[in-house]
Amino acid sequence: MQWQCLGFDQLTTDQLYDILKLRVDVFVVEQNCPYPEIDGHDKVPGVYHVVAYENDTLMAYLRLLPAGLTYDGVSIGRVITSEAARGRGLGSELLRQGLAYAEQLWPGETIEIGAQSHLQNYYGRFGFTAFSEEYLEDGIPHIDMRLTKNQPAA
């Protein structure tokens, strides 16, 4: 697995296409959730894209956002694995990689996420705790979660 953390201007056109296709395939089509997937955050300065390729195929992706863009703290979003990658533990490795890159970019910063509610226990294994009530986002139940750096991560 080849891992990279890239700013928007570092992405190749092929990588950008792969990212957008995977996000639409899963978040819009597979989850049957029509919403504006391309939200304007991808190319904001300070946003990073963590990609995992295997044999030239994008297997996993997440987006790192600086504090103040979507949450008060640093944020991780668009956490996704391809259908072909599921069941191999790649989602957990993706999150570990994302947390490590976030620590390199923003040492000691709190990380906040808007998690699908059914994944609350999953993110809890990495030290995230809920700080909001459940809410609907694009028709899917979500909850805001936070990881402070004095908490151990999985």
SVG drawing of the C-alpha trace seen along z (x, -y; Angstrom):
<svg xmlns="http://www.w3.org/2000/svg" viewBox="-33 -29 38 38">
<polyline fill="none" stroke="black" stroke-width="0.4" points="0.0,0.0 1.4,-3.4 0.3,-6.2 0.6,-9.9 -0.6,-13.1 -0.9,-15.8 -2.1,-19.4 -4.6,-20.1 -1.9,-21.6 0.2,-18.4 -2.5,-16.1 -2.2,-14.8 -5.3,-15.1 -5.6,-11.3 -5.5,-11.3 -8.1,-14.1 -10.3,-12.1 -9.8,-8.9 -10.7,-10.8 -13.8,-12.4 -15.0,-9.2 -14.6,-7.1 -16.3,-9.8 -19.3,-10.0 -19.5,-6.2 -19.7,-5.6 -21.2,-8.7 -23.7,-9.6 -24.5,-6.4 -23.8,-3.5 -25.4,-5.4 -28.1,-6.7 -27.6,-10.2 -27.8,-13.0 -25.8,-15.9 -23.2,-18.4 -20.1,-16.2 -17.8,-18.8 -18.1,-21.4 -15.3,-23.9 -13.1,-22.7 -10.8,-20.4 -8.7,-23.2 -8.6,-25.5 -5.0,-26.3 -4.1,-24.1 -6.4,-21.2 -4.6,-17.9 -5.7,-14.7 -4.5,-11.3 -4.6,-8.6 -3.7,-4.9 -3.0,-3.3 -2.4,0.4 -1.4,1.4 -2.4,-2.1 -5.9,-1.7 -7.2,-4.2 -8.1,-2.0 -8.7,-4.5 -8.9,-8.3 -9.6,-10.9 -9.4,-14.7 -7.6,-16.8 -8.9,-20.3 -7.2,-23.0 -8.8,-24.4 -11.6,-26.9 -12.6,-25.6 -15.4,-23.2 -14.9,-22.9 -13.1,-25.0 -10.4,-22.3 -8.6,-20.4 -11.0,-18.1 -10.9,-14.8 -13.6,-14.1 -14.6,-12.1 -13.1,-8.9 -13.6,-6.2 -12.4,-2.9 -13.2,-1.3 -15.5,1.6 -12.5,3.8 -10.6,2.8 -13.3,3.6 -12.8,6.3 -9.0,6.0 -8.6,3.6 -7.7,0.8 -10.2,-1.6 -8.4,-1.5 -5.1,-1.9 -6.5,-4.8 -7.6,-6.5 -4.2,-5.8 -2.4,-7.3 -4.7,-10.3 -4.2,-10.9 -0.4,-10.6 -0.4,-13.1 -2.6,-15.5 -0.2,-15.3 2.7,-16.1 0.8,-19.1 -0.8,-20.4 1.1,-19.0 -1.0,-18.7 -4.2,-20.1 -7.7,-18.7 -9.3,-16.9 -13.1,-17.0 -15.2,-14.9 -18.8,-14.7 -19.3,-10.9 -22.2,-8.8 -23.8,-7.8 -23.5,-4.1 -19.7,-4.6 -19.5,-6.2 -18.1,-3.1 -15.6,-2.6 -14.2,-6.2 -14.3,-5.7 -11.7,-3.0 -9.3,-5.8 -10.1,-8.0 -12.9,-10.2 -15.7,-11.2 -19.1,-12.6 -19.7,-16.3 -23.1,-16.8 -26.5,-15.4 -27.4,-13.3 -28.4,-15.3 -29.4,-14.6 -27.0,-15.6 -28.2,-14.9 -30.7,-12.5 -28.1,-10.4 -27.8,-10.4 -24.5,-12.0 -22.8,-13.0 -19.9,-15.4 -16.9,-13.8 -13.6,-15.1 -10.1,-13.7 -8.0,-15.7 -4.3,-14.9 -4.1,-13.8 -6.3,-10.8 -4.6,-7.6 -5.4,-6.5 -5.7,-2.9"/>
</svg>
